[in-house]
């Protein structure tokens, strides 16, 4: 296979002649958000949206709090024109939302754009023309002055239409299309030529949108271009600097964030990254990036599943399960070490302290997710994962030695099913392998204090026969073990022990874990019952029965059989 030749491409020239300060800055507030879903996002679809789909997506954008929405190219598309008329005629535009309409620098398109907006109270007219070297030399075959003449003529036509409709608050936006491939000093020059026509003021600022139309360089280079523009554009206090980044190199989000550091105040993008080629900048992800830094994104993203649903219904594009922040699996850990770190961090996380949980950059509950999907168990998982699921769903807190004992059984089962194990299956494995109430079973017991210790009387059953053991010890469990040893001649002891109450809703109200020691052998066991002492007694019996099972299979020396 022959290699492709990288020498046919060349790096972008460095941006010089400005003071680079953006690396030292921090983002402290959200930008002005502008949705391009209904225009750039729509024109990128194999099947463009119907008016009904646009209406549904419009409502979603309004509901989450986007205040500036590009509604289409009404001069070039009848569905876009019809949609704009629906918005105005049916009074669908909230008072705090401004719609924008895109138009090229052509007289008839500008005129029709204004015509489509008859009856609106306020709107943004977004004018653009191509400015890059490639466009000038290979498409339009014009020099820089010729391209400026196109922009100025378009700006004059826009101004004339706006002045003919004095009852509307017209906001004016201009884009030197392919800004990122345009000489940055020429971008400043053409924008200032448009500014001379429109005459913005600090109270009624012009929007200069600087598109990274085709991403061909790194986000740091784009930030340099934006900061150069911000430092050189005349009447900066009368200008809103806007950016529109694409994802051809996978850097649309980074380019937008760095552009904000460089001085951009306004960001155009699409929900979930839809758009031409590899897509536009993802508004949801950038907003969540800000949220994760402690900056209010000023958008309501508390129900991402609704956003995902509506976008899919309107665009036909499904969401990748690993999509940043809102994908189905982004808060899910299968790795054992990750699961253990999450489980331990969640236990220590206080309600009144900053979020500090390993592998979870935010609390999933903030965006409508719960902990049901945080940890899931498959063949790659470890002890922490299964422990988390049992604790979350059943209130069962496994001691570490029981984690170690249960893990191989969970591993084998997950490999057998070649997939994920749920908490119910893990709980079943715990009791299947470590709870034995046969052949020896608990019938009854009583406990009374004797001096500094306690005396127990325990009635057991085996093979239909009942017998009673009595013994004393520091507590009822040690007294039970002493009674067992005296009766059977065994030499067993409790090596470790844990018990706790279970969460409400469980058939049993308490669970106990016992690690019984017989010589060098340790037998882990578990049992549930209505109270912790009964559960503990049954856990000891579980260990005894498990030991006798192993003895019968010849796996190791075990406890003596009960006397008849």
Number of C-alpha atoms within 10 A of each C-alpha: 3 4 5 7 7 7 6 6 7 7 8 12 9 9 18 11 10 14 10 15 12 18 12 8 12 12 15 13 14 19 19 17 23 24 25 25 29 23 24 21 23 24 16 17 17 9 10 18 22 15 16 11 16 22 18 15 22 20 13 16 21 18 12 16 15 21 18 22 24 23 25 27 25 26 21 15 11 11 17 24 22 13 22 26 20 15 18 16 14 9 12 16 19 11 10 10 16 20 22 27 26 22 27 22 21 18 16 12 18 24 16 15 26 21 15 20 23 14 15 21 14 18 21 19 24 24 24 21 20 22 27 22 18 14 18 17 13 10 10 13 12 14 12 15 12 13 20 24 14 17 27 22 16 25 26 17 19 27 16 12 16 18 12 10 13 9 12 16 14 21 18 23 25 26 25 26 23 21 26 25 22 20 16 19 15 18 25 19 19 23 24 19 16 22 24 13 16 18 13 18 13 12 9 15 21 24 24 25 25 26 21 26 20 20 22 18 18 16 23 17 19 28 26 24 25 28 24 22 25 20 16 16 18 15 14 16 13 17 22 21 24 27 28 24 28 30 25 18 13 15 19 26 22 19 26 28 21 24 29 27 21 28 21 25 19 22 25 26 30 23 22 26 23 26 24 18 12 17 21 28 30 24 24 22 18 24 20 21 18 19 17 16 13 13 15 14 21 17 20 15 21 15 14 18 16 12 20 17 13 17 22 14 15 19 22 15 13 12 16 12 11 13 14 18 20 26 16 16 18 17 23 20 23 20 19 21 15 19 27 21 15 22 22 14 17 16 9 10 13 11 7 6 7 9 16 16 18 16 16 18 14 18 17 18 10 11 17 13 18 12 15 12 15 22 28 22 29 25 20 14 24 23 24 26 29 28 28 27 27 20 17 17 15 17 19 21 22 23 15 12 14 21 18 15 17 23 21 13 16 24 18 13 19 21 15 10 11 11 13 17 20 17 21 13 14 22 19 10 17 22 15 12 16 23 23 24 18 15 16 20 19 17 12 13 17 11 16 13 14 12 7 8 14 19 23 25 19 21 16 17 16 14 10 7 9 14 12 15 19 20 21 22 19 13 16 24 22 19 23 25 26 21 22 21 18 14 15 13 14 18 15 18 18 16 13 14 19 15 23 17 18 22 16 10 8 12 11 17 17 23 27 27 30 30 22 25 17 19 12 5 13 18 21 27 30 30 28 26 20 15 17 21 17 18 24 27 26 27 30 30 27 29 26 26 24 23 25 19 17 14 16 11 9 10 10 13 15 20 21 15 11 12 8 8
